[in-house]
Amino acid sequence: MNVFELDDDLVGRYKTFARSFTTIRADDIRSQIDKIYDSGKFWPEPLIGVNPHYLEGRSLTELSDQGLVDPDLPKIFAIGPTRSPIGLRKHQDQALMKALQGRNFIVTTGTGSGKSLCFFIPIIDRILKARRAGK
């Protein structure tokens, strides 16, 4: 099944589900409701997008080697069976640098770009540094 057939199938199933809650006995009202449903108002055309390529930033290992983040941070933010430290995207690197300077920042970027890490990484780094300092 291709993506368009999948969309048609999902819309059809949802349409059946949405209409299953009531039985409209009055012909004039049922006719008006049918027109609204048939207009496609409730199920617009699918939106298809392509994830953009985000610019690469530095790796957490590189930032640790430079003394900018706690040495344990790359171990925490590691992936895969070999537990390889993640590399940052440029917007994550920039957000981290602002956080390390104690500056405020706002991150606006696409879905799936790693916005959450822009906030989690500085928080975990601060916790690790505090623990290392005995706080």
N, C-alpha and C positions, 0 to 999 in steps of 0.2 A: 504494500500500500504506500503510495507516495504522499507527500505532505498535504497536498490539496485534497486527496481522497480522505485522509485522516481528518482534516478540518471539516469537510462535508459530513463525515460520519459523526464527529463530536457534536456539531451543530444540530444534526438530526436527532441525536439521542437527547441532547439538552432540550430541544424544542418539544419532544415527546414528554420528557420529564416535567417541564414547566407547564405544559397544558394539562397534565394529569391531575392537577389539584381540584379542578372544578369541571362541572358539566353545566354548560349554559343552555338552558331550555328555550329561551326567547330567541326566535329566529333573527330579529333585527339586531339584537345585542351581539349574538354569536357572529353574525355577518360583519359587524364593525370590528370585533376582536380578531376575526380571521384576517381582515384587511391589514390590521396593524401587524400581526405576526408575519403575514406574507410580504409585507413591505421590507422585511429584513432589518428593521429598526433595532431589534434585540441581538442580532448577530451580524456585525459588520464584516467586511472582507478581512481576511487574515493580514496581519502586519508581519512582514518578513524583513528581518534586518540582518546585517552581517556585523559581527563583533569587530571593532577596529583593532589595529595593532597598536599597542601602547608602547611608548618609548621605554627602554630599559634604564634602570638606575643601577646603583651599586649593590653588591651582595652584602648580606649581614656579616659574612666572614670578613670582607674587606673593611667594613665599618668597625668591626671589632678589632681587627689588626691595627687600625688607625687610632684606636683608643676612644672612639666616639660612642660606642655602645658596650654594654657589659659583655665580657667574654663568653658567658653562658647563653646569651641571646640566640646565636646561630644554632645552638643545639635544640632550643625550644621550638624555633620556627624552622623545622626541617621536615622534609617529605621523602616518601619512597622507602623501599626496603633498606637502602644504604643510609637513610636519614641524612640526605644532603641538605645543607642550609639553603633556604630560599634566596633567590635574587629579587630585588625590589624593582618595581616599575618606577619611572621617574617621578610620578606624582606621589608615590609612597615615600621615596627618598626625600623629596622636598618637604613633605609633611613632617617626617621624622626630624629633619634638621630644624624646622621651626619649633617643634615640640622640645627638642634638646636645648634650644635657646630660651625656652620658657615663653615663646610667642604663641598667640592665638592663630588659628588657621581654620579655613573652611575648605572642604574637598568636594568638588562637583565633577563627576565623571560618569561614564556609562556603567550600566549594569554589568556585573561580573569583572569589574576592573580592579577590585581589591580595596575598596574604600574602607572596609572594616579594619583592615590591617593598618591603615593610616592612624588609627586610634589605638588598636590593641598593642602594636609593637612599642610605642612610647610608654604605655602603661606598664607593660611587662618589664621593659628596660629599667624603668624607675623603681619597680619593686625589687628587681635583682640588685640594683646598685644600693638600695636601702638595706637589703639583707646583708650584702657584702660589707657595708659600713656598720653593721651591728644594730641597725635601727629596727 
